[in-house]
Amino acid sequence: MLNPVTPAIEARLHSLLPAAAFRPDSALYLREPRGRWTGQGLVLAPANTEEVAQVVKTCAEAGVGIVPYSGGTGLVGGQLMAEGPVPVILSLERMNRIRDVYVAENVLVCDAGVILADIQKAAADIGRLFPLSLASEGSARIGGLLATNAGGVNVLRYGNARAQCLGLEVVRPDGTIWHGLTRLRKDNTGYDLRDLMIGAEGTLGVITGAALKLAPRPVGVGAALMAVPSPAAALELLALAGERIGDGVSAFEIMHRQGFDFLAEVGPKVKQPFDDIPAWCVLIDVGLPAGLPPEAALEGLFEAAFAAGLVTDGVIAQALGQRQELWDIRENIPEANRRIGSVSSHDISLPLSAVPDFIARAPGMLAGIGDFRINCFGHLGDGNLHYNVFPAQGRTRAAYEDVRPAVKRALHDLVHAMDGSVSAEHGIGRLKVDDLERYGDPVKLAMLRAIKAALDPQGIMNPGAVLRQGR
């Protein structure tokens, strides 16, 4: 059983840490972006790895739970604990140093609290690219992004966060420090502890530092928005883009007209690319080496796709400003969704060939539950859809609270039946613990629990996230 933070424990922490480590205004750390839960806890913000280790060791000795807090942008409740004994919330916001940059090695080493946009800028300053990119990059911190194995728009070309990390520094649940901050590309010396910690959502330790892989910056970048007659045509367009442009395709995003309608209804205001918005369109982003103009590559792709009946209209960016206008549409859809207020949001992945069938089957299944608007969009290049269900026009999500569980259950059952995953890039957190138990392979669950018991026998690390507490 865990113990709550008591005045005696708080006094002990005050004796170990400077006053700057304590956050008296805790409200910011006790809510999540969708406003569905409120957390609890004593908020601490250590300045370095040694201070993190002192906090963790103190909590381990007292049997107090620890909730690691990064940028607070997670959507599955992994960064807050609403029930149980009051924990310590361990914020990494003051650990925001870029420690070293190794230009010749294409490696950047930083604290876990560095904001993603700052890492991207540091890479750009030396003519390199850190390709992890997502809507919350202005506030999300690299420790949380690694802890959740974040995805984003460039997974098609560069992989998830896991693929962009060489080494980690981690404070273990007993307060000892694992110095795994290697810059090696090859190191076959036992179990891969880096990959074990990445995606563990803070349940096995606190990531305090990371060695990150940088990439060459493409000389030519471009984007195009192409109208497609169906998701099946979009999938064929993806294959055609791979054949013609190869690894130059960085992102391949599918968007339904409903997203454009939401932007027109509630904002943010964006420049609409078509007079008549198509039912489906695809945003393609490319990054090419010198000598290969991106506009020409995209024009050639459009011509071939049009001849094959895969596209019906298109806009090809002729300048960086136009490219950003196209991306503004995609990047502002989540904010429009938030303003509308979803009944139930779903971060799912499917085998690529199953995506069109899922999109065709899901609306009819939901019609048997209620009257909804559906905004389906996401990273078609890696099979990750954000399939979000909204109230009918003129109604609010409060009117649908009684059917929300049925919506989620029906969609997740369908995803599972089609060999997909109910958590593609957002993680399990606390929101999807039931889903992991329902859909997870029993042997996998047993292995996860064995790892948790071995590395965190007291269960103090992010209690109740990923695995149910006490199971």
N, C-alpha and C positions, 0 to 999 in steps of 0.2 A: 504493500500500500504506500502511496505517496503521501508526503506531508505538505502542508501549506507553508508559505512564507510567513514567518512569525516575526515579532519585533526583535527577538534575539538574533535571528538569522539576518535580518536587515541590518542590525547594528554590527554584526560580524562583517558583512559586506562593506559597510561604511568604513570599517577599520582597514580594509584591504585596498579600496579603490578611492581615487580622488573624487571630489564633489562633482566634477564635470561629467562623471560617468552616470550620474543619476538623473532621470528624466521625470521631474515632478508632474508635468502635464502629460498624462498617459493616454488621453482620449484618442490621439492620432493613431496609437498602436493597437487600439481595441476594436477597430471596425475594419471590415473588408469592402472591396470596391462595390459590390452589389447590394450592400446594406442589409443582408439577410441575418448576420450574426453579430454579436458583440462579445468581445473577449474580456479577460481579466488578467491581472498580473502586476508585479513590480518590474518596472522597465529600467534596464541597465544598458549603457552604451560604452563598453570598454574601448580603449584607444589602440590596443595592440594585442597580439596573440598571448602574451604572458598574462595580461589582465583577464582575457577570456578564460585561460586555464585556471586562474584563481577562482573565478566565478563558478566554473563547472566543478572544480574540486570541492568547493564549499557546498554546493547544492548536492553533490554526490554524498558527502558526509552526512548531510541533513535529510537526505531522501526527498529533495524538492525537485519538482519537474522543471524543465527548461524548454521554452518555446523560442527557437531561433527566429529572428525577424530581420528580413533583408529590406527590399523596397516596399513591401506591403501590397504588391500588385497581384498576388496570387488569387485565383478565382475558385479554389476548392477548400478554402478554410484551413490551409496548412499553417498559416501564420498567426492563428489565434486559437485560444482554448476557452470555450464558453462555460464548461462545467468542470467540476472536480476541484481538488485542492488548489489554492491560488499558486501559480507558478512564477518563475522569473522569466520575463520576456527579454531576450538577449538581442539587442539591436546592434548591427554592424556599421551603423552610419558614420561613426568616427574613424573607422578603419578604411580610409579612402585614399591611400597612397599608391601610386604606381612605383613599385620598388626598383625595377630595372627594365631596360629595353636592350635586347640583343639583336641589332639590326641584321648582322650577317646570318644569324640563326633563324630569323623571322619568329622571335619569341618575345613576349611581354610578360613580366611577372608583376603581380599586383596584390593588394589587399582584397579581401572578399567584399568589402563595402564600397568598392568603386562602382559608380553608376555606369551602365553599359555605354551610354553616349560619350562619356569621357574616355572610355577605352577606345571607342571607334575614332575619336579625335586624336588621341595619342598615336594610334596606328597611322592615321592619315598624315600626321605631322612628319613622319619618317618615310612617307611614300608607300605605306602598306595598308592592308585592309583587314579589319577584324569583322568577319562577315555575319556574325550573329546579329539579327535585326528583327525587331518586333515593335508593336505599337507602343508599348510602355518603356521603350529604351531610354527615355528621358528621366525615368525615376527608378526603374528596376536595377538592382545591384547584382554583380556577377556571382556572388556567393549563392544567392537564391536561385539565380538562373541555372547554375550548375547543380544545385541541390534538387531542382525539379527537372533537370535535363531538358531545358527549354528548347522549343523548336523555332518558330518564326517563318519568315517568308523565303529564306535562302537555303532551307534544308535540302531541296532538290539538288543543289550543286555542292554545298559545303557540309551538309550533315547537321545533326542536332548539336547542342552544346557539348555533349560528350566527345564528339569528333574534333572539337576545337580546343581541347585541353590536354596538356602533356603531363602535368603534375599538380599535386594538391598539398597544402598544409592543413591539418585537421586536428582539432582538440577532441580527444576521445572522451567517452562518458565518465571516466575516472579522473579527468583533468590532465592526463599526460598528453604530450604533443607528438603526433606522427609527422615527421619531417619528410614528406614525400614530394617536395617541390622540385622534382627533377625536370630537366629540359631535354631529356633523351627521347628520341623517336623509337628506339628499340631497347627493351629491358625485360628479358624473360627470366626474372628471378622470383618465381613463385606466383601466388594469386595476385590478380590485378586489383589492388585495393582502391586505386583511383576510380575504376569503373564501379566498384561497389558503393563508394560514397556518392558518386554522381547519380542523381535520381533517387537517393534515399530520403530526400525531403527532411533532412535534419534529424532523422530518427536513429542514426548510428554515430553521430558526432557533429561538430560545428566546423564547417569549412571556414578557414581564416585567411587563406592565400591560394593563389592559382598561377600556374605557368601556362600561358595561352599561346596557341599557334596563330601566327599572322599569315596572310596570303598576299601575293602580288596584287596590286591594284589594276583592274582591267583598264586598258588604254581608252577603249571606246565603250560607252554604255548607252543603252537605248531601251525604249519600251513601246509597246503597242497594245491597244485594246481592240480585240476582235470579237465581233458578234458571231455566235455559233447557234445553229438550229436546235441543239440538244446537248445534254451532258455526254452522250455517246460520241457525238461529233467532237466535243472538246477533248475527249480521251484520244481520239484519232489524231487530232491536231497536236497533242502532246507528243505522240510518237513521231509525227512528221517533223516537228521542231527538233526532236532529238536526232533524227536522221540528217537534217540539213545544217543544224547549228552545233550539235554535239554538246560538249560540256559548257559551251557558251551560254546556255540557258540557265539563268540564275534563279528565276522564280516563274511559277505558272499558277496563277490564281483564278479560280472560277467564281463568278458572282451572278446572283439571280436579280432580276428586275426589282424585287421587293426591297433590296438594299438601297437602290437608287430612289425608290419611292419614299423610303424612310428619311433619307437625306433631304429630299424636297419638302417633306412634311415637318420635320423638327430640326433640321440642320445636323451638323455644321454645314454651312453653305459651301458648295463645291461647284466647279464648272462642269456642267453636264456635257458629255462628249457627243451625244447623238440627239437629234431632234425627236426621234421616236426610239425610246429605250427598248432594246431587245429583251426577250425573256431570259436569255443567258448570254453572258460574254466572258471572255478570258483576258486577263492582264498578263502579258508576257514581258519579262525583263531579261535583258541579255548584257553580258560583259565580255568584250572581245579584245584580243591582242592587237597590236599595231598592224595596220594594213588591211583590216577587215572592218569597213564601216558598218556600224550596227543598223543604220537606217536601211542600207542596201540588203542586209541579211534579213531584216524583218519584212521588207517589201517583197523579196523573193519568196519568203515563207507564205505571205498573204496570197500572192499570185498562185502558188502551187495549191494552197488550201482552197482558194476560191474555185479553181478549176476542178477540184475534187469534191466540191459541194460541202466543204467543212466549215466555211465561213460565209457570211452574207454581207458584212460591212466591216469597216475597221478604221481606226485612227492610229497613225504611226507618229510618234513624237519626233519632231525635227530639231529640237533643242532641249537642253537640260530643264528649262522651265516648263516645257510642255510635258516632259517625262514626269516631273514632280506633280503636275496637275492630274495626270492619270493615277499616280500613286496616292494622291490626296483622297481620291474616291475610295480606294480600298482601305486606307488607313483610318478614315473617318466613319466607316460603317459600324465598327463596334461602339463608337460614341453615340451614333444615331440609335442603335439598338438599346443602349442604356437609357436614353431619353424616352423611348417608347415604353420600355419596361417589359421584359420577357416573362412569359409564363414558366418556361423551362428552357435552359440553354444546354447544349450538348457539344462536347469536344470529342469527336469520334474519328476513328480511322478504319479504312476498309481496304481489302485488296483492290488494286486499281481497276481491274476488270469488273468488280462488283459495284463500283460507285454508281453507274447509271441505273442499275436495277434497284439499288437502295433508294435513290432519289425518286424513282418512279413509284415504288411501293409505299413509301412512308406517308405521303399525304392522305391516301385512301384509308390507311389504318388510323390516322389521327382524326379523320372525319367522323369515325365512329365514337369518338370521345367528346368532341365539341367543335365549335366554330373558331378556327384559328387563322392567323396569317403566319406564313413560314418564310424565314429569311435563311437561305442556305448559301453559304459562301466558304471559301477557304483554300487550302493549299492542295489543289488537285494533283500537282506534281508528285507529292508523297502520300496521296490518299487520305489526307486529313481534312475533314469537313467540320465547319462550325454550323451545326444544324439547330437553329434557334426558333422557338415557337412563341408567337405573340398573340395578344388579345385581338379579337375582331375589331374592325374600325368602330370607334366610339365607345369602346369598353376598356377597363383597366385590368391589370393583372390581378388585383385583389379579388375580382369576381371569379377567378379561375383557381384559387388556392385549393379548392377541394378536388380538382382534377389534375393538379400538377404532378402528384406521384404516379398517376396512371399514365400520363404523357411520357414521363421519364422511363417508366418501366417498359412500356410498349416499344419505344424507340431503342432502348438498350437491348431488349430481347431480340429485336430484329437485327441489330448490329452483331450481337453474339452469334445468332443463327447463320449469319453470313461471314463468319470467321473474322470479324473485326474486333476492335478494341473500344471500350467505353471511355478510355482516357488516352488521347493521342499525345497531347503535349502539355497539358495543364497539371498532370499528376493526380494523385489520389486524395491527398490532404485528409480532411475529416469528412468532407462531403460525400466521397465515393468509397468509404470503407465498406458499406453494405454491398456496393456493386462488386468490389474486389472479392468479397466472400461469395457472392452469388455466381459470378462468372469465372472466377479464377480457378485454374487447375488445382485440385487438392494437394497434389505433390508439390507444386510450386509454393502454395501457401504454407505448407509444412516446412519447406526450406527457408522461406522468408522468416518464419517465426523462430526457426533454429538460429539463424544468423542474428536476429534481434536479441535473442536470449543470451547468445554467446558474447556479443559485443556490448550490450547494454542490459546486464542482468537485473538491474534495479528498475528498468523501464522509465528512466528520468528524461530521456531525450525525445522531445516533441511528443508527449504522451497522447495516445489516441489517434495520431496521424498515421496513415497507411495501414497499420494493424490495430485492431481494437485492443484497448488497454486490458491487460489481464488474460489475453488469449494466446 
